[in-house]
Amino acid sequence: MTDSILNAVTVVLYESQDSINIGGVVRAMKNMGVRDLRLIRPCPYDPNRVEQVAHDTRDIVERIQHFETIDEALADCVYVVGFSGRRQAARWQRHTPRTAAVDLLEFAQQGRVAIMFGREDHGLPNEALDRSNAICTIPTTEHFSLNVAQACLLALYELHMLAGDATKRLPPPRHAAGSPSKDDVERTFADMRNALTAIRYFGTRNEELMMRTFRSLVFRANPDQRELLLIRTASIEVLRTIERETRQAVQRALAAVGHGDTTAVDIDADPVTVSQADDGPAA
């Protein structure tokens, strides 16, 4: 397992409500050679109880990480597949566990990848699906409800079987520039939203639905780090340009007032603040 590509695979459980299901997921991970489990706001659980449900899994249980938000749990991941059986309005890219495994192992050569499962009662919320590069639905009969541990086992089985061939001869990286992390992606969408707001693009449109469509478009395009940086740089430059033009208009108006021309004081411009996220890309 030391050199296995499956070491780059993470299982993420969102708000698990039953410690037995956590144990079932741990059992599936042990069987299929995956060790990294991340829990987002789980129910209280006893690690010893989990080990009773899933024997000989201390190496996984001791490594479990806990997070308060989805973004924190996915920050270092370059590709995420959310599992959901619900019909969605937005056109997310859809996979079965078998087709999802192909992309997951391809991206696992570049960084950490994740498969994410939701609550036992409601599944993954839209917030989690928005942060998924693709959505996976397990084909079943009309009785489509699956226990989270069962769904996880099916997903990991496909990864395990495919990795048996993939680890013998790895294809070259998909993008020479590498895939962006989820943190890079979320910062880009934040700057994009700010730029579109500044130019009053949304107007009477539903802002959340429009941003979800942009997310779907970007995820289908599958940009590398350099390509995503172009989007973010363009968004930041829009904000800086508006700020610069607004400042110059104010200066012209003040100069006009100084010369007695009070008609130039009326400026139809909103103040704009450029994104201050860390050390954003220079214009």
C-alpha positions in Angstrom: 0.0 0.0 0.0 3.0 2.4 0.4 3.3 3.2 -3.3 -0.4 2.7 -4.2 -2.2 5.5 -6.1 -5.1 4.9 -3.7 -3.1 6.7 -1.0 -4.2 9.9 -2.8 -7.9 9.0 -2.3 -9.9 10.6 0.5 -13.4 9.7 1.7 -15.4 12.6 3.1 -18.6 12.1 5.1 -20.9 15.2 5.6 -22.7 15.3 8.9 -22.9 11.5 9.5 -25.7 10.8 12.0 -24.8 7.2 13.0 -21.5 5.9 14.3 -22.3 2.5 12.9 -22.3 3.9 9.4 -19.0 5.6 10.1 -17.7 2.1 11.1 -19.2 0.6 7.9 -17.3 3.2 5.8 -14.1 2.5 7.7 -14.6 -1.2 7.0 -15.1 -0.6 3.3 -12.0 1.6 3.2 -9.9 -1.1 4.9 -11.1 -3.7 2.4 -10.3 -1.6 -0.6 -7.0 0.0 0.4 -8.0 3.6 1.2 -6.9 5.2 4.5 -7.8 8.9 4.6 -11.2 9.6 6.2 -12.5 13.1 6.8 -15.7 13.9 8.8 -17.6 17.2 8.5 -19.6 17.9 11.7 -20.3 14.2 12.5 -22.5 12.9 15.3 -20.7 12.2 18.6 -19.0 8.8 18.3 -16.7 6.5 20.2 -13.6 5.5 18.2 -13.5 2.2 20.1 -17.1 1.5 19.0 -16.1 2.2 15.4 -13.3 -0.4 15.8 -15.8 -2.9 17.2 -17.9 -2.5 14.1 -14.8 -2.6 11.8 -12.2 -4.9 13.2 -8.5 -4.3 12.6 -9.0 -0.7 11.4 -7.1 1.2 14.0 -4.7 2.5 11.4 -7.6 4.3 9.7 -9.5 5.3 12.9 -6.5 7.0 14.4 -6.0 9.1 11.2 -9.6 10.4 11.0 -9.7 14.2 10.6 -12.6 16.4 11.7 -13.7 19.7 10.0 -16.3 22.3 10.5 -16.9 23.3 6.9 -16.9 21.7 3.5 -14.3 24.1 2.1 -11.8 23.2 4.9 -12.3 19.5 4.3 -11.7 19.8 0.6 -9.1 22.6 0.6 -6.1 20.4 -0.6 -8.1 18.3 -3.1 -7.7 18.8 -6.8 -10.8 16.8 -7.8 -14.0 15.9 -5.9 -16.9 13.6 -6.8 -20.1 14.1 -4.8 -22.4 11.1 -4.5 -26.1 11.9 -4.8 -29.3 10.1 -6.0 -31.3 13.3 -6.3 -32.4 15.0 -9.5 -30.8 18.4 -9.8 -31.8 21.5 -11.7 -28.2 22.5 -12.5 -26.4 20.5 -15.2 -23.7 18.9 -13.1 -21.5 16.4 -14.9 -22.9 12.9 -14.0 -21.0 9.7 -13.5 -21.5 6.1 -12.4 -19.0 4.7 -9.9 -17.1 3.0 -12.7 -16.7 6.1 -14.9 -16.0 8.3 -11.9 -13.1 6.0 -10.9 -11.3 6.7 -14.2 -11.2 10.5 -13.7 -10.5 10.1 -10.0 -7.4 8.0 -10.6 -6.2 10.2 -13.4 -6.3 13.3 -11.1 -4.8 11.3 -8.2 -1.6 11.4 -10.1 -1.5 15.2 -9.6 -2.8 15.5 -6.1 -5.4 14.5 -3.6 -8.9 13.5 -4.8 -12.0 12.9 -2.8 -15.3 11.1 -2.9 -18.0 12.8 -0.7 -21.1 11.3 0.8 -24.0 13.1 2.6 -26.3 12.7 5.5 -28.3 9.5 5.9 -31.6 11.4 5.7 -31.0 14.2 3.2 -27.8 13.4 1.4 -25.4 16.1 0.2 -26.7 19.8 0.3 -26.3 22.0 -2.8 -23.4 23.7 -1.1 -21.5 20.4 -1.3 -22.6 19.6 -4.8 -21.5 23.1 -5.9 -18.0 22.2 -4.8 -17.9 18.8 -6.6 -16.3 18.6 -10.0 -18.7 15.8 -10.9 -21.7 14.1 -9.4 -21.9 10.3 -9.2 -25.2 8.4 -9.1 -25.3 4.6 -8.5 -27.6 2.9 -11.0 -30.3 0.9 -9.1 -33.9 -0.1 -9.5 -36.6 2.3 -8.6 -35.7 1.5 -4.9 -32.7 3.8 -5.1 -31.9 4.5 -1.5 -28.5 3.1 -0.4 -26.8 3.0 3.0 -23.9 5.4 3.0 -21.4 2.5 3.8 -22.9 0.5 0.9 -22.5 3.4 -1.5 -18.9 4.0 -0.3 -18.0 0.3 -0.8 -19.3 0.4 -4.4 -17.3 3.5 -5.1 -14.1 2.2 -3.5 -14.5 -1.2 -5.2 -14.4 0.4 -8.6 -11.3 2.5 -7.6 -9.6 -0.6 -6.2 -10.2 -2.7 -9.3 -9.1 0.0 -11.7 -6.0 0.9 -9.6 -4.8 -2.7 -10.1 -4.1 -1.8 -13.7 -3.4 1.9 -13.3 -0.5 1.4 -10.9 1.4 -0.8 -13.4 1.7 1.9 -16.0 0.6 5.4 -15.2 -0.3 7.7 -18.1 1.4 11.1 -18.3 -0.3 14.0 -16.3 -3.4 15.4 -17.9 -2.2 19.0 -17.5 1.4 20.1 -17.5 0.6 23.0 -15.3 -1.2 20.8 -12.7 -4.7 20.9 -11.4 -5.8 23.7 -9.1 -6.7 23.0 -5.5 -10.3 23.5 -4.3 -9.1 26.5 -2.4 -7.8 28.1 -5.6 -11.1 27.3 -7.3 -13.2 28.9 -4.5 -11.1 32.1 -4.5 -11.6 32.4 -8.2 -15.4 32.0 -8.0 -15.4 34.6 -5.2 -13.5 37.2 -7.3 -15.7 36.3 -10.3 -18.8 37.0 -8.2 -17.4 40.3 -7.0 -16.6 41.4 -10.5 -20.0 40.5 -11.9 -21.7 42.3 -9.0 -19.5 45.4 -9.6 -20.7 45.7 -13.2 -24.3 44.9 -12.1 -24.4 41.8 -14.2 -26.9 39.9 -12.1 -29.5 42.6 -12.1 -32.9 40.8 -11.6 -31.3 37.4 -12.3 -31.0 34.8 -9.5 -27.4 35.3 -8.4 -27.0 31.8 -6.9 -28.4 30.1 -9.9 -26.2 32.1 -12.3 -23.0 31.3 -10.2 -24.0 27.7 -10.1 -24.1 27.7 -13.9 -20.7 29.3 -14.1 -19.4 26.6 -11.7 -20.8 23.9 -14.0 -19.2 25.5 -17.0 -15.8 25.8 -15.4 -15.8 22.3 -14.0 -16.7 20.9 -17.5 -13.9 22.9 -19.0 -11.5 21.4 -16.4 -9.0 24.2 -16.4 -5.4 23.7 -15.1 -3.8 26.1 -12.6 -2.6 28.5 -15.3 -6.0 28.7 -17.0 -7.9 29.2 -13.8 -5.5 32.0 -12.9 -6.4 33.8 -16.1 -10.1 33.8 -15.0 -9.2 35.1 -11.5 -6.8 37.8 -12.9 -9.4 39.0 -15.3 -12.0 39.3 -12.5 -9.6 41.2 -10.2 -8.6 43.6 -13.1 -12.3 44.4 -13.6 -12.6 45.4 -10.0 -9.3 47.5 -10.1 -10.4 49.2 -13.3 -13.8 50.2 -11.8 -12.1 51.5 -8.7 -9.5 53.5 -10.8 -12.2 55.0 -13.0 -14.3 55.9 -10.0 -11.4 57.6 -8.2 -10.5 59.6 -11.3 -14.1 60.7 -11.8 -14.2 61.9 -8.2 -11.0 63.8 -8.7 -12.3 65.4 -11.9 -15.5 66.4 -10.1 -13.6 68.0 -7.2 -11.4 69.9 -9.6 -14.5 71.1 -11.4 -16.0 72.3 -8.2 -12.8 74.2 -7.4 -13.3 76.1 -10.7 -16.9 76.8 -9.9 -18.5 74.1 -12.2 -20.9 72.5 -9.8 -22.6 70.5 -12.5 -19.8 68.0 -12.6 -20.3 66.8 -9.0 -23.0 64.3 -9.9 -21.1 60.9 -10.3 -23.0 57.8 -11.1 -20.5 55.3 -9.8 -20.5 52.9 -6.8 -17.4 52.5 -4.7 -15.7 49.2 -5.5 -13.3 47.2 -3.3 -10.8 44.9 -5.0 -10.6 41.4 -3.5 -8.1 41.2 -0.7 -7.8 37.4 -0.7 -4.2 36.7 0.4 -1.7 37.7 -2.3 -4.0 37.7 -5.3 -2.5 37.7 -8.8 -1.1 41.0 -10.0 -2.8 42.8 -12.8 
